[in-house]
Amino acid sequence: TDIDEVIVGHTNEPEYKKLQNNELMEAFRDRTVKIDIPYNTVWKEEVKIYGRDFNDRQITGKHIAPHTIEMSAMWAVLTRLEEPKKAQITLVQKMKLYAGKTLPGFTEDNVKELREEAPREGMEGISPRYIQDKISNALVRDDTGSCVNPFMVLNELEAGLSHHSLITREEIRKRFRELLTMVKQEYEDVVKNEVQKAISADEEAIARLCGNYVDNIKAYTFHEKVRNKFTGQEDDPDERLMRSIEEKIDISESRKDDFRREVMNYIAALALEGKQFDYKTNERLQKALELKLFEDQKDSIKLTSLVSSVVDKDTQEKIDIVKGRLIKNYAYCDVCATDILNYVASIFARGDSKQR
């Protein structure tokens, strides 16, 4: 049979099923070939979809705060994924694996298995159009503000669920709301980390802390004393200092000796090559030093005082420095940098400062 013409159309699966179930659409059923095209399930690719329309070139007069698009895309993708059946990972971890992130114990073959166990993944969930509509709503709803942040968009996404035409079961609506809670937790972790880095971005202070740590682990490893620069006396290695740094990256008491020897061996190997040790070349140690410095400095900066109406001049100057780093290093504007500092300050004020 010669085919003179082919009509190509697209629709959502629920709408297609509604047509299929219509007894008056027999001719439609007989002449239709269904090809399933799932929604995107790769987080990074989803971000690109919204980034084309919501960026500095397309949106003028309003700043879109960092992570607004990323968090919206994260929720969209999560609604399309199935819970892992075998692997001992969370849905968020599964999403990150699909996006190319590496997790201990997972190979490309494991990721392939995850996809194979969920062949209909992407056939259900929230559409990009819904996300785009809600981002647009957030941009126009607050006509007094100059910046749209992730919470504004996430609130729009949640509000729209109550009258979403394609969500017919309350259990699905409930699941989507639970996924929004997951996304908010991810966002909280991200901004806490950025504020921590902004506070501990004093490279000279980190270098001094690193030098102090190395002096102490060297003395500990070789059973020597550490010369106190202030008193001139020979002191025992400062175990409290060493552990306060190592605990930041979950080095247990039983593994501290191995870690200290590992660092010393690395420094020695560099010395043989005529090179100097730089803490930035050791990712784990750098993270530990940054977290330790943050812990030491957050009290002097009095971050929790942001939730109070009274901030002294010295504290305000330090806060302004941190805000400047957020603007310079993470693309915040003055409004959202202030908002995020207030948000993270409220987290510390309630004692929820432990990094996940």
C-alpha positions, 0 to 999 in steps of 0.5 A: 500500500502506498502512503501518500501522507502521514500526520504526526501529532503528539499528546500526553499519555493520559489524554491519548488513553482517554481518546483510546477509550472513546467508543466513537474513536474506532477509526482513530484507533485503527489508523494510529501508530503509537510511539512512546517518547518519554520525558527527559530523565537527565537532570543536566539536560532538563536544566538546559531546557529552562535555561534557554528561556530563563536567563539574563538575556531573556529576562530583564529587570529581574534577577533569577537567583542561583539554583532556581532553575536547577531545583525546578529541573530537579523536581521535574526529573524526580517526578518522572523516575521510579524508586530504585528496586534493588540498589540501596540508594535514594531517588535523588542519588539515582537522579544524580547517577543518571546525570553523570555523578559518580557514587562509591560502588556504582559503575556505568553498568550499574546505571544501565541496570537501573534504567533497565529495571524501569523501562517506563521511566519518563512516561509519567511525571511533570511536563517541562511546560508545567515548570515553565509556566510556574517559573513565569508565574513566579517572575510576574507574581511579585512585581515589587521584588527584583529577584526570584529565588528557588522557594518562590518557584517551588511554592508555585509548583506546589500550589499548582498541583491542587488543580493540575488536570492530569493528576487524578489521584491524591496519592500522586499529588502527595508523592509530588509534594514529598519530592518537593520536600526532598528538593528543598533539602537538597537546596538547603545543603547546597546553600549551606555549603556555599555560605560555608565556603564564602565564610572560610574563603580566606586562603591565608587563614586556611594556609596557616591552619594547614601549616599548623596541622601538618606541623602537628601530624609530623610531630605525632608521626615521628614521635617528636615535639612541636615548638610553640611559637609564642612560648618557645617551649616544646609541646606535645602534638595538639591532638584536639586540633588534629581531631577537630580537623579530621572529624570534619571528613569522618576520619574515625579514631581508629583510622586517624593514624592511617590518614596522618601517615597518608598525608605525610607520605604525600608531602614526602613524595612531593619533597623528593620531586622538589615540590612544595605541598599545597593543601589544594591538591588534596581534596579531602584535606582541603574540605576538612580545613575549610569546614574547620575554619568555617566552624571557627569563624562563624562564631566570630562573624556571629552569623546567627545575629542576622536573625536579630535586628541588632548587628554591630558595626564589626559584625556587619563589616564581616557579613558584607565581606561574606556577601561580597564573596557570594556575589563574586563567586556564586552569581548572587545579587545583593538581594538574594545574597542577603536572603540566603545569608538570612536563610542559612543564619536561621538554620544555624539559629535553630541548631541545624548546622551539621553538614549532611 
